[in-house]
Amino acid sequence: MKRTQCFTIILFLALAVCARAQNKAPLKQVAAIPLPALHEGDFDHFTVDLQGHRLFLDAEENGKVEILDAKSNKVLHTIDDLKAPHSIVYRPDLNKLFIVDGDASEIKIYNATTYQRIGQIRLRIDADSMAYDPRTHYMYVVNAGRAAHTPYSFISIVNTDTAKKIGDIKINSNRIESLALQKSGNRLFANITGENAVGVINRDTDALIATWPLPAGLQQNVAMAFDEAHHRIFTVTREPSRLIVMDSDNGKVVAVLPCVDFVDDASFDPTNGRIYLAGNDFVDVFQEKNPDHYVLLGRVPGSYRAKTGIVVPQWHRYYLAVPRHGSQIAQVRVFQVIH
C-alpha cells in the first residue's frame, strides 16, 4: 500500500472517531417514574436529599409535592395539602421541609419523615423562587409584585432556625424570577425580569447594590445558574431564547448562545463544567470549555412543557419532570450523565 493511501485511511478513521465522539448524546434515559395521579399542569423545581436518596418535586399546578426514591425510582409519598408549591429547603439536621406555597402566601413546614405539617411562616401573595444560605440558614424568598398588583417586589428573609421572617429587601420591579446565592461571599444575584436585568444584592446590608442590563433585544430572563468558582452567572431569556454568560464580578457579558425555547430551569454541574437547560420539547446541554467559551454538547429530546430539571453530579443523573399532556401521563425521566 502506498504511503499516501495509508495516510488517507488513517485520516478517515480519525475523523470518523472524532465525529462519533462529538455525536454521542450527553444524556441517556435509563428509567421513568410514572406519576399517573397528576392531571395536566406545570411543575416547578426539584430539591435533593443526597444522604436519603430522595427527590422532592413541586407539582405546582396540581398543588402537590411528590417525594421520590432515587434508588428504586418510585414514589414514596405525596404531600397534597398545598395550593401552588414552588421551591423547597430540606434541613436534614432539623428533619424539616420548608415548602414555599405561592397561592397560600406562606412557607409551610413539614416533618421530613412523617410528612405531617408542623408550622407555617406568613409571606405575601405569589411567594415563588428561593435561594438558601447554608451558613446562616436563611431563606431568601421572592414574593409580591405582579400578583399583588404592586410596581415593586420583595425578597423576604426567613430564618429557618426560628421559623420566622426577619426582613424584606424591596426591589422596584413587579417581576423577579430566579435567585443565585454566593457562598464564598455576601452577594445574592436575582433575575429582575421586569427590567430585563440581573440585580446584585449585598446580604450584609440587604440592599440592591448593582443592576446589570441584558444585551439589547434580549428579554424575559427567567432561569439562572451560577459557576461560583469561575465567577460566571448564567441567565436564560425567552424572548428570544438565549443563554447569557456574565462575569459575576462586574456584569460584563462574555457569551450569548442560542438555546431551547421556554427554559424554566438552569442547572450547573461544577464537577464537569456543564450547564443543563430544560425547555419545551428538549434539554440543551452546554460545555464550559473555559470561563469565556461554551459549546452546545447536545440537544436531548424532552417533552411538551417539560421545563423542570436538575442535575445531581453525585449520582451521575439528570432528572426531567414531564407534565401530563394528551395520552401521556406525568412522569419523571431519569437520565444517566454521559461523559
ABEGO torsion letter per residue (X at the ends): XBAAAAAAAAAAAAAAAAAAAAABBABBBABBBBBAABBBEBBBBBBBBAAAGBBBBBBAAAGBBBBBBAAAGBBABBBAABABBABBBBBAAAGBBBBBBAAAGBBBBBBAAAGBBAEBBBBBBGBBBBBBBAAAGBBBBBBEEAAAGBABBBBBBBBAAAGBBAEBBBBBBABBBBBBBBAABABBBBBBAAAGBBBBBBAAAGBBABBBBBBBGBBGBABBBBBAAAGBBBBBBAOBBBBBBBBAAAGBBABBBBBBBGBABBBBBAAAGBBBBBBBGBBBBBBBABAABBBBABBBBBBBGBABBBBBAAAGBBBBBBBBBEABBBBBBBBBBBX
